[in-house]
Structure formats: C-alpha cells, structure tokens
Amino acid sequence: MKVRVQVMLKAGVLDPQGEAVRHALHALGFDGVEGVRQGKVIELDVTEGTTEAQVTEMCEKLLANTVIESYSIQM
C-alpha cells in the first residue's frame, strides 16, 4: 500500500530555498511569481493494515520537524 506524506514549512518560517527559486524564476523572465514555498513529498510503501495513526507517529518522530514543519498524509 502506498502512503504519501507532504511536508511543508509552517507559515511564517523563512524559506530560503523557496526564495532562491522565486529569484531564479524572475531572472528567467517569469515575473508573475510572487512567492514560492518549497517542501518535500515522501512516498512510503507500507504493509496492508498500517494505520494512519502509525504514519502520524512516523511523521512526528522522523519525517517532519514539527517545530517548523507541518505535514499531511494521503493513504
């Protein structure tokens, strides 16, 4: 079974990678981009019976730094 976890920086946390991408897009002539937030997608291949609570625990313990990142789970 595939599980997808999307991790993003929380609102208000500086995103230097996103800002670098925004700057590069402007340099390439894409002036309509006002902001970029960069995150990560983690795809897990888990056994049948793995619960959302277990995936949440994985996120809380390893996959996301919950001080500065939020996450969403798609099962």
DSSP file (Angstrom, degrees, kcal/mol; ACC not computed):
  #  RESIDUE AA STRUCTURE BP1 BP2  ACC     N-H-->O    O-->H-N    N-H-->O    O-->H-N    TCO  KAPPA ALPHA  PHI   PSI    X-CA   Y-CA   Z-CA
    1    1 A M              0   0    0      0, 0.0    45,-2.9     0, 0.0     2,-0.4   0.000 360.0 360.0 360.0 135.7    0.0    0.0    0.0
    2    2 A K  E     -A   45   0A   0     43,-0.2     2,-0.4    73,-0.1    43,-0.2  -0.758 360.0-173.7 -94.2 136.9    1.3    3.4   -0.9
    3    3 A V  E     -A   44   0A   0     41,-2.7    41,-3.4    -2,-0.4     2,-0.5  -0.996   8.8-155.3-126.8 134.6    1.2    6.3    1.5
    4    4 A R  E     -AB  43  74A   0     70,-2.7    70,-3.0    -2,-0.4     2,-0.5  -0.948   6.3-168.8-114.7 128.8    2.1    9.9    0.6
    5    5 A V  E     -AB  42  73A   0     37,-2.9    37,-3.1    -2,-0.5     2,-0.5  -0.971   5.2-160.3-116.1 124.9    3.3   12.4    3.2
    6    6 A Q  E     -AB  41  72A   0     66,-2.5    66,-2.0    -2,-0.5     2,-0.5  -0.926   8.1-167.5-106.6 125.4    3.6   16.0    2.1
    7    7 A V  E     +AB  40  71A   0     33,-3.0    33,-2.4    -2,-0.5     2,-0.3  -0.951  11.1 170.6-116.8 128.6    5.9   18.1    4.4
    8    8 A M  E     -AB  39  70A   0     62,-2.4    62,-3.1    -2,-0.5    31,-0.1  -0.957  38.8-101.0-133.7 151.6    5.9   22.0    4.2
    9    9 A L  E     - B   0  69A   0     29,-0.5    60,-0.3    -2,-0.3     3,-0.1  -0.468  48.6-105.6 -66.1 143.9    7.4   24.7    6.3
   10   10 A K    >   -     0   0    0     58,-3.2     3,-2.0     1,-0.1    -1,-0.1  -0.316  45.1 -84.6 -67.5 154.4    4.9   26.4    8.5
   11   11 A A  T 3  S+     0   0    0      1,-0.3    -1,-0.1    -3,-0.1     3,-0.1  -0.337 117.8  28.6 -57.2 138.5    3.6   29.8    7.7
   12   12 A G  T 3  S+     0   0    0      1,-0.3     2,-0.5    -3,-0.1    -1,-0.3   0.234  89.9 117.6  92.1 -13.7    6.0   32.5    9.0
   13   13 A V  S <  S-     0   0    0     -3,-2.0    -1,-0.3    55,-0.1    -4,-0.1  -0.761  73.5-111.9 -87.4 129.0    9.1   30.3    8.8
   14   14 A L        -     0   0    0     -2,-0.5    -4,-0.1    -3,-0.1    -1,-0.1  -0.310  25.8-159.3 -60.7 140.5   11.6   31.7    6.4
   15   15 A D     >  +     0   0    0      1,-0.1     4,-2.4    21,-0.1     5,-0.2  -0.775  15.4 174.6-124.4  84.0   12.1   29.5    3.2
   16   16 A P  H  > S+     0   0    0      0, 0.0     4,-2.1     0, 0.0    -1,-0.1   0.844  81.9  52.3 -62.8 -33.4   15.5   30.3    1.7
   17   17 A Q  H  > S+     0   0    0      2,-0.2     4,-2.2     1,-0.2     5,-0.2   0.926 110.4  47.9 -67.2 -43.3   15.2   27.6   -0.9
   18   18 A G  H  > S+     0   0    0      1,-0.2     4,-2.4     2,-0.2    -1,-0.2   0.894 111.6  50.4 -61.7 -40.2   11.8   28.9   -2.0
   19   19 A E  H  X S+     0   0    0     -4,-2.4     4,-2.5     2,-0.2    -1,-0.2   0.882 108.6  52.0 -66.8 -38.0   13.1   32.4   -2.2
   20   20 A A  H  X S+     0   0    0     -4,-2.1     4,-2.3     2,-0.2    -2,-0.2   0.896 110.5  48.5 -64.2 -39.8   16.1   31.2   -4.3
   21   21 A V  H  X S+     0   0    0     -4,-2.2     4,-2.5     2,-0.2    -2,-0.2   0.922 111.1  50.3 -65.4 -43.8   13.6   29.5   -6.7
   22   22 A R  H  X S+     0   0    0     -4,-2.4     4,-2.1     1,-0.2    -2,-0.2   0.926 111.6  48.3 -59.7 -44.8   11.5   32.7   -6.9
   23   23 A H  H  X S+     0   0    0     -4,-2.5     4,-2.2     1,-0.2    -1,-0.2   0.915 111.6  49.6 -62.3 -43.6   14.5   34.8   -7.6
   24   24 A A  H  X S+     0   0    0     -4,-2.3     4,-1.4     1,-0.2    -1,-0.2   0.887 109.0  52.4 -64.2 -39.4   15.7   32.4  -10.3
   25   25 A L  H  <>S+     0   0    0     -4,-2.5     5,-2.8     1,-0.2    -1,-0.2   0.906 109.5  49.3 -62.9 -41.2   12.2   32.4  -11.9
   26   26 A H  H ><5S+     0   0    0     -4,-2.1     3,-1.7     1,-0.2    -2,-0.2   0.908 107.8  54.3 -62.7 -41.4   12.3   36.2  -12.0
   27   27 A A  H 3<5S+     0   0    0     -4,-2.2    -1,-0.2     1,-0.3    -2,-0.2   0.796 106.3  53.2 -63.2 -27.8   15.8   36.0  -13.6
   28   28 A L  T 3<5S-     0   0    0     -4,-1.4    -1,-0.3    -3,-0.2    -2,-0.2   0.407 128.3 -98.8 -87.3   2.0   14.3   33.8  -16.3
   29   29 A G  T < 5S+     0   0    0     -3,-1.7     2,-1.5    -4,-0.2    -3,-0.2   0.526  83.1 131.4  97.0   6.3   11.6   36.3  -17.1
   30   30 A F    > < +     0   0    0     -5,-2.8     3,-1.1     1,-0.2    -1,-0.1  -0.614  21.6 161.8 -91.2  77.1    8.7   34.8  -15.1
   31   31 A D  T 3   +     0   0    0     -2,-1.5    -1,-0.2     1,-0.2    -5,-0.1   0.596  57.4  75.3 -76.5 -11.6    7.8   38.0  -13.3
   32   32 A G  T 3   +     0   0    0     -3,-0.1     2,-0.7     2,-0.0    -1,-0.2   0.515  69.2 100.8 -80.2  -3.7    4.3   36.8  -12.3
   33   33 A V    <   +     0   0    0     -3,-1.1     3,-0.1     1,-0.2    -7,-0.1  -0.738  42.4 173.2 -87.1 114.6    5.6   34.6   -9.5
   34   34 A E        +     0   0    0     -2,-0.7     2,-0.3     1,-0.3    -1,-0.2   0.695  63.4   2.9 -94.8 -22.0    5.1   36.4   -6.2
   35   35 A G        -     0   0    0    -13,-0.0     2,-0.4     2,-0.0    -1,-0.3  -0.980  53.8-160.2-163.4 150.8    6.2   33.7   -3.8
   36   36 A V        -     0   0    0     -2,-0.3     2,-0.5   -21,-0.1   -14,-0.1  -0.998   2.5-171.0-136.4 131.6    7.5   30.2   -3.7
   37   37 A R        -     0   0    0     -2,-0.4     2,-0.4   -19,-0.1    -2,-0.0  -0.994  15.1-154.7-118.8 127.3    7.3   27.7   -0.8
   38   38 A Q        +     0   0    0     -2,-0.5   -29,-0.5   -23,-0.0     2,-0.2  -0.840  22.7 156.4-105.6 139.3    9.3   24.5   -1.2
   39   39 A G  E     -A    8   0A   0     -2,-0.4     2,-0.3   -31,-0.1   -31,-0.2  -0.581  31.9-108.5-136.7-159.7    8.5   21.3    0.5
   40   40 A K  E     -A    7   0A   0    -33,-2.4   -33,-3.0    -2,-0.2     2,-0.5  -0.990   9.8-146.7-142.4 151.4    9.0   17.6    0.2
   41   41 A V  E     -A    6   0A   0     -2,-0.3     2,-0.5   -35,-0.2   -35,-0.2  -0.977  13.1-165.2-117.2 129.4    6.9   14.6   -0.7
   42   42 A I  E     -A    5   0A   0    -37,-3.1   -37,-2.9    -2,-0.5     2,-0.6  -0.968   4.0-159.5-116.6 121.4    7.7   11.2    1.0
   43   43 A E  E     -A    4   0A   0     -2,-0.5     2,-0.4   -39,-0.2   -39,-0.2  -0.899   8.8-165.5-104.8 123.1    6.2    8.1   -0.5
   44   44 A L  E     -A    3   0A   0    -41,-3.4   -41,-2.7    -2,-0.6     2,-0.7  -0.873  14.9-152.4-107.9 137.1    6.0    5.1    1.8
   45   45 A D  E     +A    2   0A   0     -2,-0.4     2,-0.2   -43,-0.2   -43,-0.2  -0.918  33.8 172.9-105.6 103.1    5.4    1.6    0.6
   46   46 A V        -     0   0    0    -45,-2.9     2,-0.1    -2,-0.7     3,-0.1  -0.695  33.7 -97.2-114.7 162.0    3.8    0.0    3.7
   47   47 A T    >   -     0   0    0     -2,-0.2     3,-1.8     1,-0.1    -1,-0.1  -0.393  50.1 -89.3 -74.3 153.3    2.1   -3.3    4.5
   48   48 A E  T 3  S+     0   0    0      1,-0.2    -1,-0.1    -2,-0.1     3,-0.1  -0.349 115.5  40.2 -57.4 141.1   -1.7   -3.7    4.5
   49   49 A G  T 3  S+     0   0    0      1,-0.4     2,-0.3    -3,-0.1    -1,-0.2   0.278  75.6 138.7  97.9 -11.2   -3.0   -2.9    7.9
   50   50 A T    <   -     0   0    0     -3,-1.8    -1,-0.4     1,-0.1     2,-0.2  -0.532  46.3-141.2 -65.6 130.5   -0.7    0.1    8.5
   51   51 A T     >  -     0   0    0     -2,-0.3     4,-1.9    -3,-0.1     3,-0.2  -0.512  18.9-117.8 -96.8 161.8   -2.9    2.7   10.1
   52   52 A E  H  > S+     0   0    0      1,-0.2     4,-2.7     2,-0.2     5,-0.2   0.848 116.8  59.7 -62.8 -33.6   -3.0    6.4    9.7
   53   53 A A  H  > S+     0   0    0      2,-0.2     4,-2.0     1,-0.2    -1,-0.2   0.881 104.4  49.4 -62.7 -37.5   -2.1    6.7   13.4
   54   54 A Q  H  > S+     0   0    0      2,-0.2     4,-2.0     1,-0.2    -2,-0.2   0.909 111.6  47.9 -67.3 -41.6    1.1    4.7   12.7
   55   55 A V  H  X S+     0   0    0     -4,-1.9     4,-2.3     2,-0.2    -2,-0.2   0.893 109.5  53.9 -66.1 -38.9    2.0    7.0    9.8
   56   56 A T  H  X S+     0   0    0     -4,-2.7     4,-2.7     1,-0.2    -1,-0.2   0.913 107.4  50.8 -59.6 -42.6    1.3   10.0   12.0
   57   57 A E  H  X S+     0   0    0     -4,-2.0     4,-2.2     1,-0.2     5,-0.2   0.891 107.9  53.1 -62.9 -39.4    3.7    8.6   14.6
   58   58 A M  H  X>S+     0   0    0     -4,-2.0     4,-2.3     2,-0.2     5,-1.9   0.915 111.3  46.9 -60.0 -42.8    6.4    8.2   11.8
   59   59 A C  I  <>S+     0   0    0     -4,-2.3     5,-2.1     3,-0.2    -2,-0.2   0.930 113.2  47.7 -64.3 -46.2    5.9   11.9   10.9
   60   60 A E  I  <5S+     0   0    0     -4,-2.7     6,-0.3     1,-0.2    -1,-0.2   0.838 120.3  37.4 -65.6 -33.9    6.1   13.1   14.4
   61   61 A K  I  <5S-     0   0    0     -4,-2.2    -1,-0.2    -5,-0.2    -2,-0.2   0.753 139.1 -13.2 -92.0 -26.1    9.2   11.1   15.2
   62   62 A L  I  <5S+     0   0    0     -4,-2.3    -3,-0.2    -5,-0.2    -2,-0.1   0.622 116.7  62.4-142.8 -47.4   11.2   11.3   12.0
   63   63 A L  I   <S+     0   0    0     -5,-1.9     2,-0.4     1,-0.1    -4,-0.2   0.759 105.9  32.7 -74.3 -26.0    9.7   12.6    8.8
   64   64 A A      < -     0   0    0     -5,-2.1     2,-1.2    -6,-0.3    -1,-0.1  -0.981  67.4-135.1-132.7 142.6    8.8   16.1    9.8
   65   65 A N    >>  -     0   0    0     -2,-0.4     4,-2.6     1,-0.1     3,-1.4  -0.807  25.7-164.5 -89.8  95.7   10.3   18.6   12.2
   66   66 A T  T 34 S+     0   0    0     -2,-1.2    -1,-0.1     1,-0.3     5,-0.1   0.563  78.4  70.0 -68.8  -7.4    7.0   19.6   13.8
   67   67 A V  T 34 S+     0   0    0      1,-0.1    -1,-0.3    -3,-0.0     3,-0.0   0.900 124.3   7.7 -70.1 -40.5    8.5   22.7   15.3
   68   68 A I  T <4 S+     0   0    0     -3,-1.4   -58,-3.2   -59,-0.0     2,-0.3   0.475 124.0  64.7-120.5  -6.3    8.9   24.4   11.9
   69   69 A E  E  <  -B    9   0A   0     -4,-2.6     2,-0.3   -60,-0.3   -60,-0.2  -0.900  54.6-159.4-123.7 149.6    7.1   22.0    9.5
   70   70 A S  E     -B    8   0A   0    -62,-3.1   -62,-2.4    -2,-0.3     2,-0.3  -0.805  16.0-161.9-113.9 164.2    3.5   20.8    9.0
   71   71 A Y  E     -B    7   0A   0     -2,-0.3     2,-0.3   -64,-0.2   -64,-0.2  -0.974  11.8-156.3-144.7 158.0    2.5   17.6    7.2
   72   72 A S  E     -B    6   0A   0    -66,-2.0   -66,-2.5    -2,-0.3     2,-0.4  -0.979  14.1-144.1-133.6 150.7   -0.4   16.0    5.5
   73   73 A I  E     -B    5   0A   0     -2,-0.3     2,-0.5   -68,-0.2   -68,-0.2  -0.938   8.8-168.7-119.5 132.0   -1.0   12.3    4.9
   74   74 A Q  E      B    4   0A   0    -70,-3.0   -70,-2.7    -2,-0.4    -2,-0.0  -0.973 360.0 360.0-119.4 116.1   -2.7   10.7    1.9
   75   75 A M              0   0    0     -2,-0.5   -73,-0.1   -72,-0.2    -1,-0.1   0.409 360.0 360.0-104.5 360.0   -3.5    7.0    2.4
